[in-house]
């Protein structure tokens, strides 16, 4: 069997409607080349059975409940056979030209390609709050050409570089650490404004606050292992100051891109508990480690 042109990796934890919408957006693009689609599912049961029934062109890998999203992606990367792997979140749908854009971009043999995470013109303010919190650094427009950051919701990597530089199993898959390692070795990343996914909802406030806490605890708990005691103490003392600073950074990015400024203003009241929860999660992570947070992130 010939090597595929591209392997697409999707970690699935939540199931419908998210994974269904994501795969439907890819189904319409399957004729763009020799493609391999790998879904790594930890929900199991009827969720996994339904994926197999509705999308028989998908290679479904069933994993144990509680396996972290980073390790689900790791499993998919290890099973992939193409030179390049593309990663999309199950919460996102691919733009109609997503596959075609990737196949054109990898002709230049980049180490990694990062794209845009666009909104889905949400009817609910809560979903706008989630979008601004999660993807304020990847909103359109982005510059074409060399970049130093790519988002795990919409990215492409040369598979051999991933296999050489992913952190150990169980330690997380954090773009910041992986990207830093690749850049330190002299690899170059490309930003492509034509590579677009749309983040979808809906998300409930309390569900999202729980997920936001788990993510920030896991992230800080992982960083804690590489930081001095002095750094951790300073963070624990100064953490309350981060709440207004984080909001100001998001506001600055929205304003600089002139992207949905009025929506950002409307959701500012929702951003307050979200940002507080984010900082609280990091505070607990730096104090006590990540605990079981990685296995509970969806």
C-alpha positions as CSV (number, residue, x, y, z in Angstrom):
1,X,0.0,0.0,0.0
2,X,1.3,3.4,-0.9
3,X,2.2,5.9,1.7
4,X,-0.6,8.5,2.2
5,X,0.0,12.2,1.5
6,X,-1.3,13.2,4.9
7,X,-2.5,11.7,8.2
8,X,-5.2,13.6,10.1
9,X,-5.3,13.0,13.8
10,X,-8.4,13.7,16.0
11,X,-8.6,12.9,19.7
12,X,-12.2,12.2,20.8
13,X,-13.4,12.4,24.3
14,X,-16.8,14.1,24.2
15,X,-18.5,12.4,21.2
16,X,-21.5,13.9,19.4
17,X,-22.2,16.5,18.3
18,X,-18.6,17.7,18.3
19,X,-16.8,14.7,16.7
20,X,-19.7,14.2,14.3
21,X,-19.5,17.8,13.0
22,X,-15.7,17.6,12.8
23,X,-15.8,14.4,10.7
24,X,-18.5,15.6,8.5
25,X,-16.4,18.7,7.6
26,X,-13.6,16.3,6.6
27,X,-15.8,13.8,4.7
28,X,-16.4,16.4,2.0
29,X,-12.6,16.7,1.4
30,X,-11.6,13.1,1.2
31,X,-11.1,13.2,-2.6
32,X,-8.2,15.7,-2.3
33,X,-5.4,13.1,-2.2
34,X,-4.3,9.9,-0.5
35,X,-5.4,10.6,3.0
36,X,-5.5,8.8,6.3
37,X,-7.9,9.8,9.1
38,X,-7.3,8.5,12.6
39,X,-9.7,9.0,15.5
40,X,-8.4,8.0,18.9
41,X,-11.5,7.6,21.1
42,X,-11.7,7.2,24.9
43,X,-15.5,7.5,25.2
44,X,-16.0,3.9,24.0
45,X,-19.3,2.2,23.8
46,X,-22.0,3.6,21.5
47,X,-20.0,6.7,20.8
48,X,-17.2,4.7,19.3
49,X,-19.6,2.3,17.6
50,X,-21.4,5.2,16.0
51,X,-18.2,6.7,14.6
52,X,-17.4,3.3,12.9
53,X,-20.9,3.1,11.5
54,X,-21.2,6.6,10.2
55,X,-17.6,7.1,9.0
56,X,-16.2,3.8,7.8
57,X,-13.3,5.6,6.1
58,X,-11.9,6.5,9.6
59,X,-9.3,4.3,11.4
60,X,-10.8,4.2,14.9
61,X,-8.5,3.4,17.8
62,X,-10.2,2.6,21.0
63,X,-8.4,3.6,24.2
64,X,-9.1,3.4,27.9
65,X,-11.4,6.0,29.7
66,X,-9.4,8.6,31.4
67,X,-6.4,8.6,29.0
68,X,-5.3,12.2,28.5
69,X,-5.8,14.1,25.3
70,X,-2.0,14.5,24.9
71,X,-1.6,10.7,25.0
72,X,-4.5,10.1,22.7
73,X,-2.8,12.3,20.1
74,X,0.5,10.6,20.8
75,X,-1.1,7.2,20.0
76,X,-2.5,8.6,16.7
77,X,0.9,10.0,15.7
78,X,2.6,6.7,16.4
79,X,0.0,4.9,14.3
80,X,0.1,7.4,11.4
81,X,2.0,6.5,8.3
82,X,2.3,9.7,6.3
83,X,5.3,12.1,6.4
84,X,3.1,14.9,7.7
85,X,0.3,14.7,10.4
86,X,-2.4,17.3,10.8
87,X,-4.1,17.7,14.1
88,X,-7.6,19.2,14.6
89,X,-9.7,19.4,17.7
90,X,-13.0,17.5,17.8
91,X,-14.5,20.9,18.9
92,X,-13.6,22.3,15.5
93,X,-14.8,21.9,11.9
94,X,-12.4,22.2,9.0
95,X,-12.9,24.9,6.3
96,X,-13.8,23.5,2.9
97,X,-10.2,24.0,1.6
98,X,-8.4,22.8,4.7
99,X,-7.0,19.6,3.2
100,X,-6.1,21.3,-0.1
101,X,-4.3,24.1,1.8
102,X,-2.2,21.6,3.8
103,X,-1.2,19.5,0.8
104,X,0.0,22.7,-1.0
105,X,1.8,24.0,2.1
106,X,3.8,20.9,2.8
107,X,5.4,21.0,-0.6
108,X,7.9,23.5,0.9
109,X,8.8,20.8,3.6
110,X,8.2,23.0,6.7
111,X,8.8,21.6,10.2
112,X,5.3,22.8,11.2
113,X,2.4,24.8,9.9
114,X,0.0,26.8,12.1
115,X,-3.4,28.2,11.0
116,X,-6.4,30.2,12.1
117,X,-9.0,29.3,14.7
118,X,-12.1,31.2,13.6
119,X,-15.3,31.7,15.5
120,X,-18.6,30.1,14.4
121,X,-20.7,33.2,14.7
122,X,-22.1,31.9,18.0
123,X,-25.7,32.8,19.0
124,X,-24.7,32.5,22.7
125,X,-22.4,34.8,24.6
126,X,-21.0,32.0,26.6
127,X,-19.5,30.4,23.5
128,X,-17.9,33.7,22.5
129,X,-16.3,33.8,26.0
130,X,-14.9,30.3,25.5
131,X,-13.6,31.3,22.1
132,X,-11.8,34.5,23.3
133,X,-10.4,32.7,26.2
134,X,-9.0,29.7,24.3
135,X,-8.0,31.1,20.9
136,X,-7.3,34.8,21.3
137,X,-3.8,34.2,20.0
138,X,-5.0,32.4,16.9
139,X,-7.9,34.6,15.8
140,X,-7.8,35.9,12.2
141,X,-6.0,37.5,10.7
142,X,-2.6,35.9,11.1
143,X,0.5,36.7,9.1
144,X,1.7,34.5,6.3
145,X,5.2,33.3,6.7
146,X,7.5,32.5,9.5
147,X,6.0,32.1,12.9
148,X,7.0,30.9,16.4
149,X,3.8,29.4,17.5
150,X,1.2,26.9,16.3
151,X,-2.1,25.9,17.9
152,X,-2.9,22.3,18.6
153,X,-6.5,22.8,17.4
154,X,-5.2,23.5,13.9
155,X,-1.7,22.4,13.1
156,X,0.5,20.3,10.9
157,X,3.9,18.7,11.8
158,X,6.5,16.6,10.1
159,X,5.9,13.3,11.8
160,X,9.5,12.4,12.3
161,X,10.1,15.6,14.3
162,X,7.1,14.9,16.5
163,X,8.3,11.4,17.3
164,X,11.7,12.7,18.2
165,X,10.5,15.6,20.4
166,X,7.2,14.7,22.1
167,X,7.5,14.7,25.9
168,X,7.4,11.4,27.6
169,X,4.0,9.6,27.8
170,X,1.9,10.8,30.7
171,X,3.7,14.2,30.9
172,X,1.4,16.1,28.5
173,X,1.5,17.4,25.0
174,X,2.0,21.2,25.4
175,X,2.6,23.2,22.3
176,X,4.9,25.6,24.1
177,X,7.3,22.9,25.2
178,X,7.3,21.0,21.9
179,X,7.6,24.2,19.8
180,X,10.4,25.5,21.9
181,X,12.3,22.3,21.5
182,X,11.9,22.4,17.7
183,X,12.8,26.1,17.4
184,X,15.9,25.6,19.6
185,X,17.1,23.0,17.1
186,X,16.7,25.5,14.2
187,X,13.5,24.2,12.7
188,X,11.2,26.7,11.1
189,X,7.4,27.1,11.4
190,X,5.1,28.6,8.8
191,X,1.9,30.5,9.5
192,X,-0.8,30.1,6.8
193,X,-3.9,32.4,7.0
194,X,-5.7,30.1,4.5
195,X,-5.5,27.2,6.9
196,X,-8.8,27.7,8.9
197,X,-10.9,25.8,11.3
198,X,-14.0,27.0,13.1
199,X,-14.4,26.5,16.8
200,X,-17.9,25.2,17.7
201,X,-20.1,25.1,20.8
202,X,-22.2,25.1,22.8
203,X,-20.5,25.1,26.2
204,X,-22.2,25.6,29.6
205,X,-20.7,28.0,32.1
206,X,-20.1,25.6,34.9
207,X,-18.9,22.8,32.6
208,X,-16.4,25.1,31.0
209,X,-15.2,26.5,34.4
210,X,-14.5,23.0,35.4
211,X,-12.5,22.3,32.2
212,X,-10.7,25.6,32.5
213,X,-9.6,24.7,36.0
214,X,-8.4,21.3,35.0
215,X,-6.5,22.5,32.0
216,X,-4.7,25.3,33.9
217,X,-3.9,23.0,36.8
218,X,-2.4,20.4,34.4
219,X,-0.4,23.0,32.5
220,X,1.0,24.6,35.7
221,X,1.6,21.2,37.3
222,X,3.7,20.2,34.3
223,X,5.7,23.4,34.4
224,X,6.1,23.1,38.1
225,X,8.4,20.1,37.5
226,X,10.9,22.4,35.6
227,X,10.7,25.5,37.8
228,X,12.7,26.4,40.9
229,X,11.1,26.7,44.3
230,X,11.7,30.5,44.2
231,X,9.8,30.8,40.9
232,X,6.9,28.8,42.3
233,X,6.8,30.9,45.5
234,X,6.7,34.2,43.5
235,X,3.9,32.8,41.3
236,X,1.8,31.8,44.3
237,X,2.2,35.2,45.9
238,X,1.6,37.2,42.7
239,X,-1.1,35.1,41.2
240,X,-4.0,37.5,42.0
241,X,-2.4,40.2,39.9
242,X,-2.6,37.9,36.9
243,X,-6.4,38.2,36.6
244,X,-6.5,41.8,35.3
245,X,-3.3,41.2,33.3
246,X,-4.7,38.2,31.5
247,X,-7.9,40.0,30.6
248,X,-5.8,43.0,29.4
249,X,-3.7,40.8,27.2
250,X,-6.8,39.2,25.6
251,X,-8.3,42.7,25.1
252,X,-5.1,43.9,23.5
253,X,-5.1,41.0,21.0
254,X,-8.7,41.5,20.1
255,X,-8.3,45.2,19.6
256,X,-5.1,44.9,17.6
257,X,-6.8,42.5,15.1
258,X,-10.1,44.5,15.2
259,X,-11.7,41.1,15.5
260,X,-15.2,41.0,17.0
261,X,-14.4,43.8,19.4
262,X,-18.0,44.5,20.3
263,X,-18.6,40.8,21.1
264,X,-15.5,40.9,23.4
265,X,-17.0,43.9,25.2
266,X,-20.3,42.1,25.7
267,X,-18.7,39.0,27.2
268,X,-16.4,40.8,29.6
269,X,-18.6,40.0,32.6
270,X,-18.3,36.3,31.8
271,X,-14.5,36.6,31.4
272,X,-14.1,37.6,35.0
273,X,-15.1,34.1,36.5
274,X,-13.3,32.4,33.7
275,X,-10.1,34.2,34.2
276,X,-10.2,33.8,38.0
277,X,-10.8,30.1,37.5
278,X,-7.8,29.9,35.1
279,X,-5.5,31.6,37.6
280,X,-6.8,29.4,40.5
281,X,-6.1,26.3,38.5
282,X,-2.5,27.4,37.9
283,X,-2.1,28.3,41.5
284,X,-3.2,24.8,42.6
285,X,-1.0,23.3,39.9
286,X,2.1,25.1,41.1
287,X,1.3,24.3,44.7
288,X,0.2,20.7,44.6
289,X,1.0,19.4,41.1
290,X,-1.4,18.4,38.3
291,X,-3.0,15.5,40.2
292,X,-5.5,13.6,37.9
293,X,-6.4,16.7,35.9
294,X,-4.9,15.5,32.6
295,X,-7.1,12.5,32.5
296,X,-10.3,14.6,33.1
297,X,-9.7,17.2,30.4
298,X,-12.1,17.0,27.5
